[in-house]
Amino acid sequence: MVSVLAIVAGAVVGGMTRRTLGGLLVRLLVQLLVVLLSVIGVAAVLNAQNQWYVDWGDLTGTNNHAAHASTTGGSAASALGGATAPATPTTKRPPLPPLPNPGERVQTFTVKGAASGLTGRIVVLLPDRYSDPAQATRDYPVLVTTHGYPGNPEQWLDAMQGAQRVDAAAGRGKVAPLLLVSPQLDFPKGADSECVDAPGGAKVETWLAKDVPEFVRTHLRARTDRASWSAAGFSTGGYCAALATVKHPDTYGSGIVLGGYGRPAFGGPSPLRTPQQKAAYDLPAIMRASKPPVALWVQSSDSDEVSYRSSKELGAAAAAPTSVTMVMANGTVHRTAVWSAYFAQALEWLGTTVPGFSPAAASAAPTAPASTPAAAPSTPAGALAALPGGAPRSTPPGFQQLPVSHGRLLKTTLAGKASGVIMPVWVWLPPAYDDPAQANTRFPVAMLFPGGDGADYTQWYDFGQPKLIAEGAAAGRISPFVMVMPALQVSKKLDTECTDLPGQPKVETFFTQDVVAMATGTFRVLPQRTAWAVGGASSGAYCASRLGFAHPDRFSTVASLSGYFVIDSNVPAGRTPAARATSPKVIAAGSNPPAVTLRNWVGDNAEEQYSTQLYNAFAAGVRPPTDVSLARGHGGHDWKSFRTWLPDVFTWLTGRLDRPSAG
């Protein structure tokens, strides 16, 4: 509506002005206003669809989202019936099977559920000292984490920062070291199961309530009392966590619900047809009827249209011994950045409220005597586990290791010598990088940028990219490559569009000199331009095309996800004619177009029509040898859609780059 009114007003006012200098200025101002209002209108539509920001305060980071907590029903102590964590570990269990990746903290299992008949993946993050021989008889509490839809188990390690949150809370003595167990929930792959036992379909509730706990108890050093088992989930996974806790209190004594709800919310047709089938998954009604002896920690917000009303119903339905702690963080929306922050608070609630997760209980647990046979060695500080065959994998100085499902993920804060800029950079190494048979192999590189404000985060391992690349490489669809993932901006309020603007941080120099020097000087990567690509999503896509077109001596290939091609900076120096001349659209149409290949992906829904228009206006002026093309995916301008384009993106990208080679 804003865009339509702007266009109409522009046409009316423009037609009324006279052909004088003053009239020309009026028409120019009106046209600028039309463009501005049109952009605001498109941004408002995208924000409404994706719930990125609640209001201007949320956008600028000035909101104070104070959370208000209240407890309904009974106390957590009464919910757990005075349960206490076992003072000693289980010592009479049969020997456990070996781990699939000895010495690693992240373990991935493929499990056939005896009760459900389902076969799915379970990703486990082990406690920091799980493989320490001194801890060989120690058992751990279990936190089963359920992902959103669409989603995968790795979301709890990536977007939710599960490892960082758990390690920080345990390190501060707020919660006991624990097993974080993240099972697959989409059966068949990509389906919205809502964790129900679908009549005639997948028995996902049985998988979550029976098969996953049975597997954990028989394959890991896990406590078995219900006070040491909790379920945690966000969005759809929040409903799954609440379901597991409310309907199976014999297994799960507590649950954490982040932006969840109380009844299934299928993305398509519901398999629950009859009133009886629907009633079996109406959690507020079940709580009122059965009063399960469990403790729930429920987070929502009055700005979260998905979860607000339903979450309040969970609190209203609680009656002793059920205990529900409601945390209303008003002014926040339905996104993982919010849930990750509140997950940190939920862990502290778990440690102070649920006996099995108490740090005191953890510190009281005895360790193995010196004569206990040694388990797999722990990973020393500053180093990674040994490779099969004994080839060591060391962490470069200045980097820290982060958990990831496939390959290796490292992070550093890079102080650029050429630019003077300091920003975080993530590096992902494919599994082939640490294969002893490829010890002398060098790999191509993709420098990949996030969208949004891009300050202090990346989005390129958050959505299952490591798994996708590793499995694609194993199947021969994708050639292995190294991902180098810098943050996009020095500050979320300083958008310099990856350009060295006068008086601003030299981010362009940081990316093209400092980051490149770090990568080539630290890792086994190929140096030639034909082995280097640059890519990004949304604002990161502009950054990719900007760097690729301005620095063809470094980058040969550009992968753009719903990008634009004219500088759109929020600083005065970025709105001058000189700044505009640095835009990819201008460079590609100029007298010296770069020998670079670019492909831009766009979605097929209405909101992506604008992205298509931007690309077409750009492509119309491109001159050889610059080569550009357009690819279409499903969906819109969001990572829910972008992630479905990635198989095509990575296949195309690695098909353009030099393959790994000895050097």
Summary of the structure (lengths in Angstrom):
residues: 663
radius of gyration: 26.7
end to end distance: 58.5
largest distance: 96.7
contacts: 2353
relative contact order: 0.09
helix: 37%
strand: 18%
